[in-house]
């Protein structure tokens, strides 16, 4: 073969190689999902864990071949994460910003005081021409205050149903610990989630299960002095002390109870306190505290997910576990609804995802199957965990 | 039971108020010397306590060592704040240093949040023990804080009125130009003031961490607000005033909480501040009420 022929042959081979590789690259589209939550301020750990969970889940899906889109091409999930500082105005602003990009879904926020007004700016009823609200699907991983998704048909949540969790907990206690008759509550009065959980959930279901409410003490999110509140608990001498507060004040109250020698037979905590924060703040004082949670590494899937999130510098708990599940749910919805993920189909894709989410009746979660309600809420499986030796250990699995 | 609870609330409040007093002393000392408010003071104090906690976790050591390490870290932070927020900022403009220290306050808080991910950290107990008298209880650690606040006042008053450094500091405070004319280095004295108050702040931050049992960025804003209230009620620049005001604010908080509940507590504390601003603007120990 002469040199010109050799050159021509190699040029042909190179051209063929490039041209055969190009469609593959073109076929791999970006599916942009945008997380948002608190990445600064005192609830920063929630955002860090959610971001890590989203990235870990996306990484796992991408490594397993990506997401099959409506025209048969493969898409790769790309995660953005935005800081809303647990502030309602910033949360709304961040969502509007995300909605102006090619992002298909917003995953967040961290705080219920952001979720509530944010859902209010979304279009309430799909297809209502008179409602100029934002038409952008939001899938919430953390904000847990009860019943928020019904605010808009574009809002969905994958957060546990605290009403069911605490009802099951008190029923179980009534059955297994009949010596427990009375309960005293402690509530972080200025935090939407803590407040709602004590007044609308713990207090009500405890009374319904026949526990006598011996009183309640209140404090604020940044309080440091719990002497009055612990004294009230001491005087109430209840069998159970239920603390509906986040880790900082849960630890403060537990420490003060210890100082004053208040030793209830049982301490119950807020779902959000079943986290690393509580153990970092007061592992010794939190020993034996019981908390219902929708995540614990009890299944192979949950353990693998926790390991993956750790590689992205996060810790999986009931909130970040929900974020991890959301990415898997969205993959199924995108594939089921034939989302195209093209620049000119963004709004249509968002509508398809919203429709897909609204049609779901159950989803696969890390510790079991979750039911979906018509109002866009999840009914997730849960466990009772207790702090033991500086770790959260499963105490009881109500589904077994 | 009402009287017992009320007395206990007063005692608890007074003792907890000692933590406010320690922070208030730092605010008031800087104001006394430079006639400026250092808004980053409480944030730096909490930061110093965090630094001590990290170092103790790293190298080990008894809980009380955290007080000394925090004091040392506080001194360094004090100097940094002086250099960044005062040294090269025009002191003639009162808003300039106020804004620079507000900026430093936000920066310090975010540094703490980013270093710890906002998670509360368990703080070792320096002084254990509770004096249990049946219905009454007195916390040993808060008594220790109280004694420390009194000792800090004595030491600072001694420094100010019995040492050459104190004379120089007061000279800078009263007549900065004249002080320079007699050879006192203005920047040197100001820097020393920040180091001393920083050390006190670090010590206070560690004591507060120990008394609360936790460190969290959540401490920064309440301590700053309480420190400022204490400084105003105690009289700007008055060290004994800061001590009394700290105890008073602590007591008032607890008593208002006892009678009116936690959600109204801070309203009454703020009303107390306004009462002082209107009827005794010079603070507790001011002789006369000067009004326009």
Boltz contact constraints between the chains, C-beta under 6 A:
constraints:
  - contact:
      token1: [A, 42]
      token2: [B, 118]
      max_distance: 6.0
  - contact:
      token1: [A, 42]
      token2: [B, 217]
      max_distance: 6.0
  - contact:
      token1: [A, 42]
      token2: [B, 218]
      max_distance: 6.0
  - contact:
      token1: [A, 44]
      token2: [B, 113]
      max_distance: 6.0
  - contact:
      token1: [A, 44]
      token2: [B, 117]
      max_distance: 6.0
  - contact:
      token1: [A, 44]
      token2: [B, 118]
      max_distance: 6.0
  - contact:
      token1: [A, 45]
      token2: [B, 117]
      max_distance: 6.0
  - contact:
      token1: [A, 45]
      token2: [B, 118]
      max_distance: 6.0
  - contact:
      token1: [A, 45]
      token2: [B, 119]
      max_distance: 6.0
  - contact:
      token1: [A, 48]
      token2: [B, 117]
      max_distance: 6.0
  - contact:
      token1: [A, 189]
      token2: [B, 262]
      max_distance: 6.0
  - contact:
      token1: [A, 189]
      token2: [B, 263]
      max_distance: 6.0
  - contact:
      token1: [A, 218]
      token2: [B, 262]
      max_distance: 6.0
  - contact:
      token1: [A, 219]
      token2: [B, 262]
      max_distance: 6.0
  - contact:
      token1: [A, 220]
      token2: [B, 262]
      max_distance: 6.0
  - contact:
      token1: [A, 222]
      token2: [B, 218]
      max_distance: 6.0
  - contact:
      token1: [A, 222]
      token2: [B, 222]
      max_distance: 6.0
  - contact:
      token1: [A, 224]
      token2: [B, 212]
      max_distance: 6.0
  - contact:
      token1: [A, 225]
      token2: [B, 16]
      max_distance: 6.0
  - contact:
      token1: [A, 227]
      token2: [B, 12]
      max_distance: 6.0
  - contact:
      token1: [A, 228]
      token2: [B, 257]
      max_distance: 6.0
  - contact:
      token1: [A, 247]
      token2: [B, 120]
      max_distance: 6.0
  - contact:
      token1: [A, 248]
      token2: [B, 120]
      max_distance: 6.0
  - contact:
      token1: [A, 248]
      token2: [B, 216]
      max_distance: 6.0
  - contact:
      token1: [A, 248]
      token2: [B, 218]
      max_distance: 6.0
  - contact:
      token1: [A, 251]
      token2: [B, 120]
      max_distance: 6.0
  - contact:
      token1: [A, 251]
      token2: [B, 214]
      max_distance: 6.0
  - contact:
      token1: [A, 255]
      token2: [B, 213]
      max_distance: 6.0
  - contact:
      token1: [A, 277]
      token2: [B, 119]
      max_distance: 6.0
  - contact:
      token1: [A, 280]
      token2: [B, 119]
      max_distance: 6.0
  - contact:
      token1: [A, 281]
      token2: [B, 120]
      max_distance: 6.0
  - contact:
      token1: [A, 281]
      token2: [B, 122]
      max_distance: 6.0
  - contact:
      token1: [A, 281]
      token2: [B, 214]
      max_distance: 6.0
  - contact:
      token1: [A, 282]
      token2: [B, 122]
      max_distance: 6.0
